[in-house]
Each structure stands twice: as C-alpha cells, then as structure tokens.
Amino acid sequence: MLRNPAEERNVCQLLKTLKKYINGNQERKNLLEISSGVGLHAQYLSKTFPNLNIQTHQNLIQECLKVLKNILSLVRMFMSQYILIFRRI
C-alpha cells in the first residue's frame, strides 16, 4: 500500500467532520473525493461508512474517458455510414 504522510495526518479530522453529516445507517450515498492522492482517505472512509460509494476523481476521469471513447467510436461509425449514403446521392 502506498503511503502519504499528509493524508495520514488529516484522516482522523476528516472522519470526525464527516461523521457529523453522514449517518452509517442512511441509504447508499455517493461521495466524490477530489485530489485523492494515493487513495488513503477513500480506504478509511469506505471502512467507516460502508453505505458510501466513494469515487476518486482519478477513477472518475478514467471512467469518463472510457465512455467518451465509446461515444467517439459510435460517432465515427455513424459518420462513415452517412458519408457512404451521401456519396451515393
């Protein structure tokens, strides 16, 4: 596991603050962690708040890129068919 001293120093304060706003018995919620570093906070948060779906911004960016690549493939496929139809006219 990677380590980051800054994340380790502030994880307790982060947990303390979030406990004021997040109840462990609530329905499943989504949390986006910005500037997630090595993911230490996400690990601690997932253990403390099992009802949270924690998404780090790095993972979100990767997922968005996958979706955009799929969309681009569909657009290319559509455009190639459109060009073929246009050439026949």
PyMOL Python script that loads the backbone (N, CA, C, O; Angstrom):
from pymol import cmd

cmd.read_pdbstr("""\
ATOM      1  N   MET A   1       0.845  -1.183   0.000  1.00  0.00           N
ATOM      2  CA  MET A   1       0.000   0.000   0.000  1.00  0.00           C
ATOM      3  C   MET A   1       0.890   1.246   0.000  1.00  0.00           C
ATOM      4  O   MET A   1       1.870   1.329   0.740  1.00  0.00           O
ATOM      5  N   LEU A   2       0.527   2.202  -0.842  1.00  0.00           N
ATOM      6  CA  LEU A   2       1.256   3.461  -0.875  1.00  0.00           C
ATOM      7  C   LEU A   2       0.941   4.282   0.363  1.00  0.00           C
ATOM      8  O   LEU A   2      -0.124   4.136   0.964  1.00  0.00           O
ATOM      9  N   ARG A   3       1.873   5.143   0.737  1.00  0.00           N
ATOM     10  CA  ARG A   3       1.671   5.983   1.922  1.00  0.00           C
ATOM     11  C   ARG A   3       1.874   7.438   1.552  1.00  0.00           C
ATOM     12  O   ARG A   3       2.666   7.787   0.677  1.00  0.00           O
ATOM     13  N   ASN A   4       1.126   8.269   2.255  1.00  0.00           N
ATOM     14  CA  ASN A   4       1.252   9.712   2.083  1.00  0.00           C
ATOM     15  C   ASN A   4       1.103  10.337   3.464  1.00  0.00           C
ATOM     16  O   ASN A   4       0.011  10.313   4.032  1.00  0.00           O
ATOM     17  N   PRO A   5       2.182  10.897   4.016  1.00  0.00           N
ATOM     18  CA  PRO A   5       2.132  11.450   5.379  1.00  0.00           C
ATOM     19  C   PRO A   5       1.057  12.517   5.577  1.00  0.00           C
ATOM     20  O   PRO A   5       0.427  12.562   6.633  1.00  0.00           O
ATOM     21  N   ALA A   6       0.838  13.371   4.584  1.00  0.00           N
ATOM     22  CA  ALA A   6      -0.177  14.417   4.731  1.00  0.00           C
ATOM     23  C   ALA A   6      -1.571  13.802   4.864  1.00  0.00           C
ATOM     24  O   ALA A   6      -2.368  14.245   5.691  1.00  0.00           O
ATOM     25  N   GLU A   7      -1.863  12.796   4.065  1.00  0.00           N
ATOM     26  CA  GLU A   7      -3.158  12.123   4.154  1.00  0.00           C
ATOM     27  C   GLU A   7      -3.307  11.428   5.504  1.00  0.00           C
ATOM     28  O   GLU A   7      -4.380  11.452   6.106  1.00  0.00           O
ATOM     29  N   GLU A   8      -2.238  10.817   5.970  1.00  0.00           N
ATOM     30  CA  GLU A   8      -2.289  10.118   7.253  1.00  0.00           C
ATOM     31  C   GLU A   8      -2.532  11.099   8.405  1.00  0.00           C
ATOM     32  O   GLU A   8      -3.219  10.770   9.373  1.00  0.00           O
ATOM     33  N   ARG A   9      -1.972  12.289   8.295  1.00  0.00           N
ATOM     34  CA  ARG A   9      -2.132  13.278   9.368  1.00  0.00           C
ATOM     35  C   ARG A   9      -3.562  13.788   9.480  1.00  0.00           C
ATOM     36  O   ARG A   9      -4.042  14.030  10.587  1.00  0.00           O
ATOM     37  N   ASN A  10      -4.242  13.954   8.367  1.00  0.00           N
ATOM     38  CA  ASN A  10      -5.558  14.585   8.446  1.00  0.00           C
ATOM     39  C   ASN A  10      -6.743  13.640   8.315  1.00  0.00           C
ATOM     40  O   ASN A  10      -7.889  14.091   8.302  1.00  0.00           O
ATOM     41  N   VAL A  11      -6.492  12.344   8.217  1.00  0.00           N
ATOM     42  CA  VAL A  11      -7.605  11.409   8.046  1.00  0.00           C
ATOM     43  C   VAL A  11      -8.520  11.382   9.274  1.00  0.00           C
ATOM     44  O   VAL A  11      -9.734  11.250   9.117  1.00  0.00           O
ATOM     45  N   CYS A  12      -7.986  11.501  10.472  1.00  0.00           N
ATOM     46  CA  CYS A  12      -8.815  11.490  11.680  1.00  0.00           C
ATOM     47  C   CYS A  12      -9.742  12.701  11.729  1.00  0.00           C
ATOM     48  O   CYS A  12     -10.918  12.569  12.068  1.00  0.00           O
ATOM     49  N   GLN A  13      -9.225  13.869  11.395  1.00  0.00           N
ATOM     50  CA  GLN A  13     -10.060  15.075  11.376  1.00  0.00           C
ATOM     51  C   GLN A  13     -11.130  14.972  10.291  1.00  0.00           C
ATOM     52  O   GLN A  13     -12.267  15.398  10.490  1.00  0.00           O
ATOM     53  N   LEU A  14     -10.765  14.414   9.164  1.00  0.00           N
ATOM     54  CA  LEU A  14     -11.730  14.238   8.085  1.00  0.00           C
ATOM     55  C   LEU A  14     -12.864  13.312   8.519  1.00  0.00           C
ATOM     56  O   LEU A  14     -14.037  13.613   8.294  1.00  0.00           O
ATOM     57  N   LEU A  15     -12.516  12.193   9.138  1.00  0.00           N
ATOM     58  CA  LEU A  15     -13.534  11.256   9.619  1.00  0.00           C
ATOM     59  C   LEU A  15     -14.422  11.903  10.668  1.00  0.00           C
ATOM     60  O   LEU A  15     -15.641  11.734  10.641  1.00  0.00           O
ATOM     61  N   LYS A  16     -13.827  12.636  11.585  1.00  0.00           N
ATOM     62  CA  LYS A  16     -14.579  13.309  12.643  1.00  0.00           C
ATOM     63  C   LYS A  16     -15.584  14.298  12.038  1.00  0.00           C
ATOM     64  O   LYS A  16     -16.735  14.360  12.470  1.00  0.00           O
ATOM     65  N   THR A  17     -15.154  15.049  11.062  1.00  0.00           N
ATOM     66  CA  THR A  17     -16.022  16.033  10.419  1.00  0.00           C
ATOM     67  C   THR A  17     -17.144  15.362   9.642  1.00  0.00           C
ATOM     68  O   THR A  17     -18.300  15.776   9.729  1.00  0.00           O
ATOM     69  N   LEU A  18     -16.808  14.335   8.888  1.00  0.00           N
ATOM     70  CA  LEU A  18     -17.832  13.667   8.077  1.00  0.00           C
ATOM     71  C   LEU A  18     -18.873  12.950   8.930  1.00  0.00           C
ATOM     72  O   LEU A  18     -20.030  12.838   8.523  1.00  0.00           O
ATOM     73  N   LYS A  19     -18.485  12.467  10.092  1.00  0.00           N
ATOM     74  CA  LYS A  19     -19.440  11.779  10.977  1.00  0.00           C
ATOM     75  C   LYS A  19     -20.574  12.704  11.402  1.00  0.00           C
ATOM     76  O   LYS A  19     -21.659  12.235  11.744  1.00  0.00           O
ATOM     77  N   LYS A  20     -20.337  14.000  11.383  1.00  0.00           N
ATOM     78  CA  LYS A  20     -21.396  14.964  11.709  1.00  0.00           C
ATOM     79  C   LYS A  20     -22.475  14.990  10.630  1.00  0.00           C
ATOM     80  O   LYS A  20     -23.629  15.313  10.910  1.00  0.00           O
ATOM     81  N   TYR A  21     -22.101  14.649   9.401  1.00  0.00           N
ATOM     82  CA  TYR A  21     -23.004  14.789   8.268  1.00  0.00           C
ATOM     83  C   TYR A  21     -23.472  13.460   7.677  1.00  0.00           C
ATOM     84  O   TYR A  21     -24.484  13.414   6.977  1.00  0.00           O
ATOM     85  N   ILE A  22     -22.749  12.393   7.953  1.00  0.00           N
ATOM     86  CA  ILE A  22     -23.069  11.103   7.353  1.00  0.00           C
ATOM     87  C   ILE A  22     -23.395  10.104   8.454  1.00  0.00           C
ATOM     88  O   ILE A  22     -22.585   9.857   9.348  1.00  0.00           O
ATOM     89  N   ASN A  23     -24.578   9.542   8.376  1.00  0.00           N
ATOM     90  CA  ASN A  23     -25.009   8.524   9.318  1.00  0.00           C
ATOM     91  C   ASN A  23     -24.762   7.159   8.676  1.00  0.00           C
ATOM     92  O   ASN A  23     -25.135   6.942   7.523  1.00  0.00           O
ATOM     93  N   GLY A  24     -24.149   6.257   9.397  1.00  0.00           N
ATOM     94  CA  GLY A  24     -23.833   4.932   8.867  1.00  0.00           C
ATOM     95  C   GLY A  24     -25.049   4.116   8.493  1.00  0.00           C
ATOM     96  O   GLY A  24     -24.926   3.126   7.771  1.00  0.00           O
ATOM     97  N   ASN A  25     -26.233   4.510   8.971  1.00  0.00           N
ATOM     98  CA  ASN A  25     -27.452   3.761   8.686  1.00  0.00           C
ATOM     99  C   ASN A  25     -28.258   4.355   7.535  1.00  0.00           C
ATOM    100  O   ASN A  25     -29.322   3.833   7.203  1.00  0.00           O
ATOM    101  N   GLN A  26     -27.787   5.413   6.932  1.00  0.00           N
ATOM    102  CA  GLN A  26     -28.512   6.042   5.836  1.00  0.00           C
ATOM    103  C   GLN A  26     -28.454   5.178   4.587  1.00  0.00           C
ATOM    104  O   GLN A  26     -27.664   4.240   4.484  1.00  0.00           O
ATOM    105  N   GLU A  27     -29.328   5.531   3.633  1.00  0.00           N
ATOM    106  CA  GLU A  27     -29.283   4.818   2.356  1.00  0.00           C
ATOM    107  C   GLU A  27     -27.946   5.095   1.675  1.00  0.00           C
ATOM    108  O   GLU A  27     -27.211   6.008   2.050  1.00  0.00           O
ATOM    109  N   ARG A  28     -27.661   4.299   0.688  1.00  0.00           N
ATOM    110  CA  ARG A  28     -26.382   4.416  -0.026  1.00  0.00           C
ATOM    111  C   ARG A  28     -26.241   5.812  -0.620  1.00  0.00           C
ATOM    112  O   ARG A  28     -27.171   6.324  -1.244  1.00  0.00           O
ATOM    113  N   LYS A  29     -25.084   6.422  -0.426  1.00  0.00           N
ATOM    114  CA  LYS A  29     -24.806   7.761  -0.947  1.00  0.00           C
ATOM    115  C   LYS A  29     -23.520   7.724  -1.762  1.00  0.00           C
ATOM    116  O   LYS A  29     -22.688   6.829  -1.610  1.00  0.00           O
ATOM    117  N   ASN A  30     -23.382   8.710  -2.622  1.00  0.00           N
ATOM    118  CA  ASN A  30     -22.182   8.844  -3.448  1.00  0.00           C
ATOM    119  C   ASN A  30     -21.322   9.970  -2.909  1.00  0.00           C
ATOM    120  O   ASN A  30     -21.828  11.007  -2.479  1.00  0.00           O
ATOM    121  N   LEU A  31     -20.021   9.756  -2.937  1.00  0.00           N
ATOM    122  CA  LEU A  31     -19.073  10.768  -2.487  1.00  0.00           C
ATOM    123  C   LEU A  31     -17.941  10.829  -3.506  1.00  0.00           C
ATOM    124  O   LEU A  31     -17.334   9.811  -3.839  1.00  0.00           O
ATOM    125  N   LEU A  32     -17.668  12.026  -3.993  1.00  0.00           N
ATOM    126  CA  LEU A  32     -16.559  12.227  -4.920  1.00  0.00           C
ATOM    127  C   LEU A  32     -15.416  12.871  -4.160  1.00  0.00           C
ATOM    128  O   LEU A  32     -15.565  13.954  -3.596  1.00  0.00           O
ATOM    129  N   GLU A  33     -14.287  12.204  -4.151  1.00  0.00           N
ATOM    130  CA  GLU A  33     -13.100  12.741  -3.482  1.00  0.00           C
ATOM    131  C   GLU A  33     -12.206  13.413  -4.523  1.00  0.00           C
ATOM    132  O   GLU A  33     -11.712  12.768  -5.447  1.00  0.00           O
ATOM    133  N   ILE A  34     -12.013  14.696  -4.358  1.00  0.00           N
ATOM    134  CA  ILE A  34     -11.161  15.473  -5.269  1.00  0.00           C
ATOM    135  C   ILE A  34      -9.748  15.496  -4.702  1.00  0.00           C
ATOM    136  O   ILE A  34      -9.563  15.595  -3.489  1.00  0.00           O
ATOM    137  N   SER A  35      -8.768  15.406  -5.564  1.00  0.00           N
ATOM    138  CA  SER A  35      -7.359  15.383  -5.154  1.00  0.00           C
ATOM    139  C   SER A  35      -7.116  14.243  -4.182  1.00  0.00           C
ATOM    140  O   SER A  35      -6.674  14.453  -3.053  1.00  0.00           O
ATOM    141  N   SER A  36      -7.406  13.055  -4.630  1.00  0.00           N
ATOM    142  CA  SER A  36      -7.398  11.900  -3.741  1.00  0.00           C
ATOM    143  C   SER A  36      -6.019  11.290  -3.489  1.00  0.00           C
ATOM    144  O   SER A  36      -5.906  10.337  -2.718  1.00  0.00           O
ATOM    145  N   GLY A  37      -4.994  11.805  -4.106  1.00  0.00           N
ATOM    146  CA  GLY A  37      -3.639  11.319  -3.827  1.00  0.00           C
ATOM    147  C   GLY A  37      -3.510   9.826  -4.038  1.00  0.00           C
ATOM    148  O   GLY A  37      -3.826   9.308  -5.109  1.00  0.00           O
ATOM    149  N   VAL A  38      -3.036   9.126  -2.991  1.00  0.00           N
ATOM    150  CA  VAL A  38      -2.837   7.679  -3.103  1.00  0.00           C
ATOM    151  C   VAL A  38      -4.082   6.896  -2.709  1.00  0.00           C
ATOM    152  O   VAL A  38      -4.060   5.665  -2.709  1.00  0.00           O
ATOM    153  N   GLY A  39      -5.171   7.593  -2.373  1.00  0.00           N
ATOM    154  CA  GLY A  39      -6.425   6.914  -2.057  1.00  0.00           C
ATOM    155  C   GLY A  39      -6.596   6.500  -0.611  1.00  0.00           C
ATOM    156  O   GLY A  39      -7.481   5.708  -0.289  1.00  0.00           O
ATOM    157  N   LEU A  40      -5.761   7.028   0.259  1.00  0.00           N
ATOM    158  CA  LEU A  40      -5.823   6.659   1.669  1.00  0.00           C
ATOM    159  C   LEU A  40      -7.161   7.050   2.297  1.00  0.00           C
ATOM    160  O   LEU A  40      -7.758   6.262   3.030  1.00  0.00           O
ATOM    161  N   HIS A  41      -7.627   8.250   2.013  1.00  0.00           N
ATOM    162  CA  HIS A  41      -8.899   8.693   2.581  1.00  0.00           C
ATOM    163  C   HIS A  41     -10.035   7.781   2.125  1.00  0.00           C
ATOM    164  O   HIS A  41     -10.885   7.400   2.930  1.00  0.00           O
ATOM    165  N   ALA A  42     -10.053   7.432   0.854  1.00  0.00           N
ATOM    166  CA  ALA A  42     -11.105   6.561   0.325  1.00  0.00           C
ATOM    167  C   ALA A  42     -11.102   5.216   1.051  1.00  0.00           C
ATOM    168  O   ALA A  42     -12.164   4.661   1.335  1.00  0.00           O
ATOM    169  N   GLN A  43      -9.919   4.693   1.349  1.00  0.00           N
ATOM    170  CA  GLN A  43      -9.836   3.422   2.077  1.00  0.00           C
ATOM    171  C   GLN A  43     -10.427   3.549   3.475  1.00  0.00           C
ATOM    172  O   GLN A  43     -11.238   2.719   3.885  1.00  0.00           O
ATOM    173  N   TYR A  44     -10.031   4.566   4.198  1.00  0.00           N
ATOM    174  CA  TYR A  44     -10.550   4.764   5.554  1.00  0.00           C
ATOM    175  C   TYR A  44     -12.053   5.047   5.540  1.00  0.00           C
ATOM    176  O   TYR A  44     -12.800   4.509   6.357  1.00  0.00           O
ATOM    177  N   LEU A  45     -12.482   5.881   4.619  1.00  0.00           N
ATOM    178  CA  LEU A  45     -13.900   6.233   4.554  1.00  0.00           C
ATOM    179  C   LEU A  45     -14.764   5.020   4.231  1.00  0.00           C
ATOM    180  O   LEU A  45     -15.848   4.864   4.793  1.00  0.00           O
ATOM    181  N   SER A  46     -14.298   4.173   3.342  1.00  0.00           N
ATOM    182  CA  SER A  46     -15.096   3.001   2.974  1.00  0.00           C
ATOM    183  C   SER A  46     -15.242   2.033   4.145  1.00  0.00           C
ATOM    184  O   SER A  46     -16.255   1.342   4.252  1.00  0.00           O
ATOM    185  N   LYS A  47     -14.248   1.976   5.016  1.00  0.00           N
ATOM    186  CA  LYS A  47     -14.347   1.115   6.203  1.00  0.00           C
ATOM    187  C   LYS A  47     -15.302   1.717   7.240  1.00  0.00           C
ATOM    188  O   LYS A  47     -16.075   0.997   7.873  1.00  0.00           O
ATOM    189  N   THR A  48     -15.242   3.022   7.403  1.00  0.00           N
ATOM    190  CA  THR A  48     -16.050   3.700   8.414  1.00  0.00           C
ATOM    191  C   THR A  48     -17.488   3.898   7.961  1.00  0.00           C
ATOM    192  O   THR A  48     -18.412   3.797   8.767  1.00  0.00           O
ATOM    193  N   PHE A  49     -17.684   4.178   6.680  1.00  0.00           N
ATOM    194  CA  PHE A  49     -19.014   4.439   6.124  1.00  0.00           C
ATOM    195  C   PHE A  49     -19.303   3.447   4.996  1.00  0.00           C
ATOM    196  O   PHE A  49     -19.129   3.781   3.825  1.00  0.00           O
ATOM    197  N   PRO A  50     -19.738   2.246   5.331  1.00  0.00           N
ATOM    198  CA  PRO A  50     -19.966   1.235   4.282  1.00  0.00           C
ATOM    199  C   PRO A  50     -21.097   1.605   3.318  1.00  0.00           C
ATOM    200  O   PRO A  50     -21.199   1.023   2.238  1.00  0.00           O
ATOM    201  N   ASN A  51     -21.941   2.557   3.693  1.00  0.00           N
ATOM    202  CA  ASN A  51     -23.035   2.975   2.814  1.00  0.00           C
ATOM    203  C   ASN A  51     -22.599   4.015   1.776  1.00  0.00           C
ATOM    204  O   ASN A  51     -23.412   4.452   0.962  1.00  0.00           O
ATOM    205  N   LEU A  52     -21.328   4.411   1.800  1.00  0.00           N
ATOM    206  CA  LEU A  52     -20.831   5.385   0.825  1.00  0.00           C
ATOM    207  C   LEU A  52     -20.241   4.685  -0.392  1.00  0.00           C
ATOM    208  O   LEU A  52     -19.470   3.733  -0.273  1.00  0.00           O
ATOM    209  N   ASN A  53     -20.618   5.174  -1.545  1.00  0.00           N
ATOM    210  CA  ASN A  53     -19.974   4.765  -2.778  1.00  0.00           C
ATOM    211  C   ASN A  53     -18.941   5.845  -3.072  1.00  0.00           C
ATOM    212  O   ASN A  53     -19.283   6.918  -3.570  1.00  0.00           O
ATOM    213  N   ILE A  54     -17.682   5.563  -2.765  1.00  0.00           N
ATOM    214  CA  ILE A  54     -16.629   6.573  -2.870  1.00  0.00           C
ATOM    215  C   ILE A  54     -15.957   6.478  -4.231  1.00  0.00           C
ATOM    216  O   ILE A  54     -15.464   5.424  -4.633  1.00  0.00           O
ATOM    217  N   GLN A  55     -15.951   7.594  -4.918  1.00  0.00           N
ATOM    218  CA  GLN A  55     -15.336   7.685  -6.233  1.00  0.00           C
ATOM    219  C   GLN A  55     -14.225   8.717  -6.152  1.00  0.00           C
ATOM    220  O   GLN A  55     -14.470   9.874  -5.811  1.00  0.00           O
ATOM    221  N   THR A  56     -13.009   8.303  -6.462  1.00  0.00           N
ATOM    222  CA  THR A  56     -11.916   9.274  -6.509  1.00  0.00           C
ATOM    223  C   THR A  56     -11.948   9.952  -7.873  1.00  0.00           C
ATOM    224  O   THR A  56     -12.386   9.357  -8.858  1.00  0.00           O
ATOM    225  N   HIS A  57     -11.492  11.179  -7.927  1.00  0.00           N
ATOM    226  CA  HIS A  57     -11.582  11.895  -9.196  1.00  0.00           C
ATOM    227  C   HIS A  57     -10.715  11.249 -10.270  1.00  0.00           C
ATOM    228  O   HIS A  57     -11.035  11.346 -11.455  1.00  0.00           O
ATOM    229  N   GLN A  58      -9.617  10.587  -9.876  1.00  0.00           N
ATOM    230  CA  GLN A  58      -8.786   9.905 -10.872  1.00  0.00           C
ATOM    231  C   GLN A  58      -9.579   8.773 -11.531  1.00  0.00           C
ATOM    232  O   GLN A  58      -9.547   8.612 -12.751  1.00  0.00           O
ATOM    233  N   ASN A  59     -10.294   7.988 -10.707  1.00  0.00           N
ATOM    234  CA  ASN A  59     -11.099   6.898 -11.264  1.00  0.00           C
ATOM    235  C   ASN A  59     -12.234   7.440 -12.115  1.00  0.00           C
ATOM    236  O   ASN A  59     -12.563   6.872 -13.156  1.00  0.00           O
ATOM    237  N   LEU A  60     -12.825   8.529 -11.679  1.00  0.00           N
ATOM    238  CA  LEU A  60     -13.914   9.131 -12.432  1.00  0.00           C
ATOM    239  C   LEU A  60     -13.434   9.597 -13.799  1.00  0.00           C
ATOM    240  O   LEU A  60     -14.124   9.411 -14.801  1.00  0.00           O
ATOM    241  N   ILE A  61     -12.267  10.194 -13.838  1.00  0.00           N
ATOM    242  CA  ILE A  61     -11.705  10.644 -15.116  1.00  0.00           C
ATOM    243  C   ILE A  61     -11.489   9.450 -16.039  1.00  0.00           C
ATOM    244  O   ILE A  61     -11.794   9.524 -17.229  1.00  0.00           O
ATOM    245  N   GLN A  62     -10.969   8.355 -15.503  1.00  0.00           N
ATOM    246  CA  GLN A  62     -10.740   7.157 -16.324  1.00  0.00           C
ATOM    247  C   GLN A  62     -12.062   6.608 -16.865  1.00  0.00           C
ATOM    248  O   GLN A  62     -12.145   6.224 -18.032  1.00  0.00           O
ATOM    249  N   GLU A  63     -13.086   6.572 -16.024  1.00  0.00           N
ATOM    250  CA  GLU A  63     -14.392   6.091 -16.467  1.00  0.00           C
ATOM    251  C   GLU A  63     -14.977   6.998 -17.537  1.00  0.00           C
ATOM    252  O   GLU A  63     -15.555   6.520 -18.513  1.00  0.00           O
ATOM    253  N   CYS A  64     -14.830   8.302 -17.358  1.00  0.00           N
ATOM    254  CA  CYS A  64     -15.327   9.253 -18.358  1.00  0.00           C
ATOM    255  C   CYS A  64     -14.602   9.077 -19.690  1.00  0.00           C
ATOM    256  O   CYS A  64     -15.217   9.155 -20.753  1.00  0.00           O
ATOM    257  N   LEU A  65     -13.304   8.842 -19.628  1.00  0.00           N
ATOM    258  CA  LEU A  65     -12.545   8.627 -20.863  1.00  0.00           C
ATOM    259  C   LEU A  65     -13.025   7.385 -21.598  1.00  0.00           C
ATOM    260  O   LEU A  65     -13.112   7.383 -22.826  1.00  0.00           O
ATOM    261  N   LYS A  66     -13.336   6.328 -20.854  1.00  0.00           N
ATOM    262  CA  LYS A  66     -13.860   5.110 -21.483  1.00  0.00           C
ATOM    263  C   LYS A  66     -15.182   5.402 -22.190  1.00  0.00           C
ATOM    264  O   LYS A  66     -15.399   4.971 -23.323  1.00  0.00           O
ATOM    265  N   VAL A  67     -16.052   6.130 -21.518  1.00  0.00           N
ATOM    266  CA  VAL A  67     -17.354   6.469 -22.106  1.00  0.00           C
ATOM    267  C   VAL A  67     -17.155   7.328 -23.354  1.00  0.00           C
ATOM    268  O   VAL A  67     -17.789   7.093 -24.383  1.00  0.00           O
ATOM    269  N   LEU A  68     -16.278   8.320 -23.258  1.00  0.00           N
ATOM    270  CA  LEU A  68     -16.037   9.195 -24.405  1.00  0.00           C
ATOM    271  C   LEU A  68     -15.460   8.425 -25.593  1.00  0.00           C
ATOM    272  O   LEU A  68     -15.806   8.703 -26.741  1.00  0.00           O
ATOM    273  N   LYS A  69     -14.585   7.461 -25.322  1.00  0.00           N
ATOM    274  CA  LYS A  69     -14.035   6.640 -26.407  1.00  0.00           C
ATOM    275  C   LYS A  69     -15.141   5.835 -27.077  1.00  0.00           C
ATOM    276  O   LYS A  69     -15.158   5.697 -28.300  1.00  0.00           O
ATOM    277  N   ASN A  70     -16.068   5.302 -26.274  1.00  0.00           N
ATOM    278  CA  ASN A  70     -17.190   4.552 -26.849  1.00  0.00           C
ATOM    279  C   ASN A  70     -18.085   5.451 -27.681  1.00  0.00           C
ATOM    280  O   ASN A  70     -18.536   5.061 -28.758  1.00  0.00           O
ATOM    281  N   ILE A  71     -18.343   6.648 -27.189  1.00  0.00           N
ATOM    282  CA  ILE A  71     -19.162   7.598 -27.939  1.00  0.00           C
ATOM    283  C   ILE A  71     -18.477   7.973 -29.244  1.00  0.00           C
ATOM    284  O   ILE A  71     -19.116   8.031 -30.294  1.00  0.00           O
ATOM    285  N   LEU A  72     -17.180   8.226 -29.177  1.00  0.00           N
ATOM    286  CA  LEU A  72     -16.429   8.578 -30.385  1.00  0.00           C
ATOM    287  C   LEU A  72     -16.490   7.443 -31.407  1.00  0.00           C
ATOM    288  O   LEU A  72     -16.625   7.701 -32.603  1.00  0.00           O
ATOM    289  N   SER A  73     -16.394   6.213 -30.960  1.00  0.00           N
ATOM    290  CA  SER A  73     -16.495   5.068 -31.875  1.00  0.00           C
ATOM    291  C   SER A  73     -17.858   5.039 -32.563  1.00  0.00           C
ATOM    292  O   SER A  73     -17.953   4.790 -33.765  1.00  0.00           O
ATOM    293  N   LEU A  74     -18.916   5.299 -31.783  1.00  0.00           N
ATOM    294  CA  LEU A  74     -20.258   5.316 -32.363  1.00  0.00           C
ATOM    295  C   LEU A  74     -20.412   6.458 -33.361  1.00  0.00           C
ATOM    296  O   LEU A  74     -21.024   6.282 -34.414  1.00  0.00           O
ATOM    297  N   VAL A  75     -19.864   7.620 -33.041  1.00  0.00           N
ATOM    298  CA  VAL A  75     -19.949   8.764 -33.954  1.00  0.00           C
ATOM    299  C   VAL A  75     -19.200   8.455 -35.241  1.00  0.00           C
ATOM    300  O   VAL A  75     -19.685   8.755 -36.332  1.00  0.00           O
ATOM    301  N   ARG A  76     -18.031   7.864 -35.119  1.00  0.00           N
ATOM    302  CA  ARG A  76     -17.261   7.511 -36.322  1.00  0.00           C
ATOM    303  C   ARG A  76     -18.027   6.520 -37.186  1.00  0.00           C
ATOM    304  O   ARG A  76     -18.065   6.649 -38.410  1.00  0.00           O
ATOM    305  N   MET A  77     -18.634   5.535 -36.542  1.00  0.00           N
ATOM    306  CA  MET A  77     -19.400   4.533 -37.275  1.00  0.00           C
ATOM    307  C   MET A  77     -20.581   5.205 -37.989  1.00  0.00           C
ATOM    308  O   MET A  77     -20.827   4.945 -39.167  1.00  0.00           O
ATOM    309  N   PHE A  78     -21.296   6.056 -37.281  1.00  0.00           N
ATOM    310  CA  PHE A  78     -22.428   6.760 -37.867  1.00  0.00           C
ATOM    311  C   PHE A  78     -21.972   7.637 -39.027  1.00  0.00           C
ATOM    312  O   PHE A  78     -22.584   7.625 -40.094  1.00  0.00           O
ATOM    313  N   MET A  79     -20.910   8.389 -38.823  1.00  0.00           N
ATOM    314  CA  MET A  79     -20.435   9.312 -39.854  1.00  0.00           C
ATOM    315  C   MET A  79     -19.953   8.553 -41.089  1.00  0.00           C
ATOM    316  O   MET A  79     -20.165   9.015 -42.210  1.00  0.00           O
ATOM    317  N   SER A  80     -19.321   7.422 -40.910  1.00  0.00           N
ATOM    318  CA  SER A  80     -18.854   6.664 -42.074  1.00  0.00           C
ATOM    319  C   SER A  80     -20.047   6.169 -42.885  1.00  0.00           C
ATOM    320  O   SER A  80     -19.987   6.150 -44.114  1.00  0.00           O
ATOM    321  N   GLN A  81     -21.132   5.768 -42.218  1.00  0.00           N
ATOM    322  CA  GLN A  81     -22.334   5.347 -42.940  1.00  0.00           C
ATOM    323  C   GLN A  81     -22.989   6.539 -43.633  1.00  0.00           C
ATOM    324  O   GLN A  81     -23.482   6.419 -44.755  1.00  0.00           O
ATOM    325  N   TYR A  82     -22.991   7.667 -42.974  1.00  0.00           N
ATOM    326  CA  TYR A  82     -23.592   8.875 -43.535  1.00  0.00           C
ATOM    327  C   TYR A  82     -22.828   9.307 -44.781  1.00  0.00           C
ATOM    328  O   TYR A  82     -23.438   9.681 -45.783  1.00  0.00           O
ATOM    329  N   ILE A  83     -21.525   9.260 -44.728  1.00  0.00           N
ATOM    330  CA  ILE A  83     -20.699   9.648 -45.877  1.00  0.00           C
ATOM    331  C   ILE A  83     -20.956   8.706 -47.047  1.00  0.00           C
ATOM    332  O   ILE A  83     -21.039   9.150 -48.192  1.00  0.00           O
ATOM    333  N   LEU A  84     -21.083   7.405 -46.769  1.00  0.00           N
ATOM    334  CA  LEU A  84     -21.377   6.448 -47.841  1.00  0.00           C
ATOM    335  C   LEU A  84     -22.716   6.755 -48.485  1.00  0.00           C
ATOM    336  O   LEU A  84     -22.835   6.702 -49.709  1.00  0.00           O
ATOM    337  N   ILE A  85     -23.717   7.071 -47.696  1.00  0.00           N
ATOM    338  CA  ILE A  85     -25.043   7.395 -48.219  1.00  0.00           C
ATOM    339  C   ILE A  85     -24.961   8.687 -49.033  1.00  0.00           C
ATOM    340  O   ILE A  85     -25.540   8.779 -50.115  1.00  0.00           O
ATOM    341  N   PHE A  86     -24.256   9.665 -48.524  1.00  0.00           N
ATOM    342  CA  PHE A  86     -24.134  10.951 -49.188  1.00  0.00           C
ATOM    343  C   PHE A  86     -23.439  10.794 -50.548  1.00  0.00           C
ATOM    344  O   PHE A  86     -23.820  11.451 -51.516  1.00  0.00           O
ATOM    345  N   ARG A  87     -22.444   9.944 -50.620  1.00  0.00           N
ATOM    346  CA  ARG A  87     -21.713   9.752 -51.873  1.00  0.00           C
ATOM    347  C   ARG A  87     -22.596   9.101 -52.937  1.00  0.00           C
ATOM    348  O   ARG A  87     -22.393   9.333 -54.129  1.00  0.00           O
ATOM    349  N   ARG A  88     -23.575   8.288 -52.523  1.00  0.00           N
ATOM    350  CA  ARG A  88     -24.440   7.627 -53.470  1.00  0.00           C
ATOM    351  C   ARG A  88     -25.460   8.579 -54.089  1.00  0.00           C
ATOM    352  O   ARG A  88     -25.984   8.306 -55.169  1.00  0.00           O
ATOM    353  N   ILE A  89     -25.738   9.663 -53.432  1.00  0.00           N
ATOM    354  CA  ILE A  89     -26.780  10.589 -53.927  1.00  0.00           C
ATOM    355  C   ILE A  89     -26.316  11.392 -55.101  1.00  0.00           C
ATOM    356  O   ILE A  89     -27.072  12.209 -55.627  1.00  0.00           O
TER     357      ILE A  89
END
""", "prot")
cmd.dss("prot")
cmd.show_as("cartoon", "prot")
cmd.util.cbc("prot")
cmd.orient("prot")
